[in-house]
């Protein structure tokens, strides 16, 4: 795990100060992100002229970095499990099953706007399991190059929002 931490932190160190890109890592002494599974970066479109995260990631991939995709898990408060699913066969959504009559704790679309917009502010980053300074530097250079040349991408940016999804496993019978 120490080597993964070293590699991933080096990646972020290489991108320190790059407009539009923020890290998402622990900074306190003796802390770790474990294995850095599904690591993400924080995206600030306002620092890149409003360039959409979708267009930014597309350009990074064009530079040869396959592991750069926009978004993350969709906000779970919108999942059908939180609104309609009757897990225990009680005749109503399980989230409401043990609440007093007339109480509805469900949070629908628009109720948590920050959570609902997180897909447009996050992106997947490569997962470096070994500290290979050259390879990590090449990947970081692609992220930096796109951010520093964002103005060239604005004209053909469709500005599409990232919908996201729920990456849950389906149970097999």
C-alpha positions in Angstrom: 0.0 0.0 0.0 2.9 2.4 0.7 4.0 2.1 -2.9 0.5 2.9 -4.2 0.4 5.9 -1.9 3.7 7.1 -3.1 2.8 6.7 -6.8 -0.7 8.3 -6.4 0.6 11.2 -4.3 3.4 11.8 -6.9 0.7 12.1 -9.6 -1.1 14.8 -7.6 2.2 16.5 -6.7 2.9 16.8 -10.5 -0.5 18.5 -11.0 -0.3 20.9 -8.1 -1.4 24.4 -9.1 -2.9 23.3 -12.5 -6.0 25.4 -13.1 -9.3 23.4 -13.0 -7.8 20.4 -11.3 -7.9 19.6 -7.6 -6.8 16.5 -5.8 -8.8 14.4 -3.5 -6.4 12.8 -1.1 -5.6 12.8 2.6 -3.0 15.4 3.6 -2.6 14.6 7.3 0.5 12.8 8.5 0.3 9.0 8.6 -2.9 8.8 6.5 -3.7 6.9 3.4 -6.4 6.3 0.9 -5.8 2.6 1.2 -5.4 1.1 -2.2 -6.8 4.2 -3.9 -9.6 2.1 -5.5 -11.6 4.2 -8.0 -9.7 7.4 -7.3 -11.1 10.7 -8.5 -10.0 14.2 -9.1 -12.0 17.3 -8.4 -12.8 19.4 -11.5 -13.4 23.2 -11.4 -14.9 24.1 -14.8 -15.1 27.8 -13.8 -11.2 27.9 -13.8 -11.2 26.6 -17.4 -13.7 29.0 -19.0 -16.6 26.7 -18.3 -15.2 23.7 -20.2 -17.4 20.7 -19.5 -15.8 17.8 -17.6 -17.0 15.5 -20.5 -14.9 17.5 -23.1 -12.0 17.8 -20.7 -11.8 14.0 -20.2 -12.3 13.4 -23.9 -9.2 15.6 -24.6 -7.1 13.8 -22.0 -8.0 10.5 -23.5 -7.0 11.8 -26.9 -3.5 12.5 -25.3 -3.3 8.7 -24.6 -4.6 8.4 -21.1 -7.4 5.8 -21.3 -8.3 6.1 -17.6 -9.9 9.5 -17.6 -13.7 9.5 -17.5 -16.1 12.0 -16.1 -18.3 11.5 -13.1 -18.8 9.0 -10.3 -21.7 7.1 -8.8 -24.9 9.0 -9.2 -26.4 10.4 -6.0 -27.9 7.5 -4.1 -30.9 9.4 -2.8 -32.4 9.2 -6.3 -32.0 5.5 -6.6 -35.3 3.5 -6.9 -34.3 1.7 -3.7 -34.8 4.9 -1.9 -38.2 5.6 -3.5 -40.2 2.6 -4.7 -38.6 -0.7 -3.9 -40.5 -2.9 -1.4 -37.7 -5.1 -0.2 -39.6 -6.9 2.5 -43.0 -7.2 0.8 -44.8 -4.9 3.1 -46.9 -3.2 0.4 -45.0 0.1 0.3 -41.4 1.3 -0.3 -39.2 -0.2 2.5 -37.8 3.2 3.3 -41.2 4.2 4.5 -42.3 0.9 6.1 -41.6 1.7 9.7 -42.4 5.4 9.7 -45.6 6.9 11.1 -48.4 7.3 8.6 -48.0 10.5 6.6 -44.3 10.8 7.0 -42.3 10.6 3.8 -38.5 11.0 4.2 -37.7 10.4 0.5 -35.5 13.0 -1.2 -36.5 13.5 -4.8 -34.8 15.2 -7.7 -33.7 18.7 -6.8 -33.7 18.1 -3.0 -29.9 17.7 -2.8 -28.5 19.8 -5.6 -24.9 19.6 -4.6 -25.0 15.8 -4.5 -26.9 15.6 -7.7 -24.3 17.7 -9.6 -21.2 15.8 -8.3 -20.8 14.0 -11.6 -19.9 17.3 -13.3 -17.2 18.0 -10.7 -15.3 14.7 -10.6 -13.3 12.5 -12.9 -11.5 9.2 -12.7 -7.8 9.2 -12.6 -5.3 6.4 -13.5 -4.5 3.9 -10.8 -0.8 3.7 -10.3 0.1 0.6 -8.4 3.9 1.0 -8.8 6.0 4.1 -8.5 7.1 4.6 -12.1 8.2 8.2 -12.1 8.4 8.4 -15.9 5.0 6.8 -16.6 3.3 8.8 -13.9 4.9 12.0 -15.2 3.7 11.3 -18.8 0.1 10.8 -17.5 0.2 14.0 -15.4 1.6 15.9 -18.4 -1.4 14.9 -20.4 -3.8 16.2 -17.7 -1.7 19.4 -17.4 -1.5 20.0 -21.2 -5.3 19.8 -21.7 -5.9 22.1 -18.7 -3.4 24.6 -19.9 -4.8 24.6 -23.4 -8.5 24.5 -22.5 -9.3 27.6 -24.7 -8.7 25.5 -27.8 -11.5 23.1 -26.7 -14.2 25.6 -25.8 -15.5 26.1 -29.4 -16.5 22.5 -29.9 -17.6 21.7 -26.3 -21.2 20.6 -26.4 -21.4 21.4 -22.7 -23.2 18.1 -22.0 -23.9 17.3 -18.3 -22.7 14.0 -17.0 -25.6 11.8 -16.0 -23.7 9.2 -14.0 -25.1 5.8 -12.9 -25.3 3.5 -10.0 -22.5 0.9 -10.2 -24.1 -1.7 -8.0 -23.9 -5.4 -8.5 -26.8 -7.4 -9.7 -27.5 -10.4 -7.5 -27.8 -13.8 -9.2 -30.3 -16.3 -8.2 
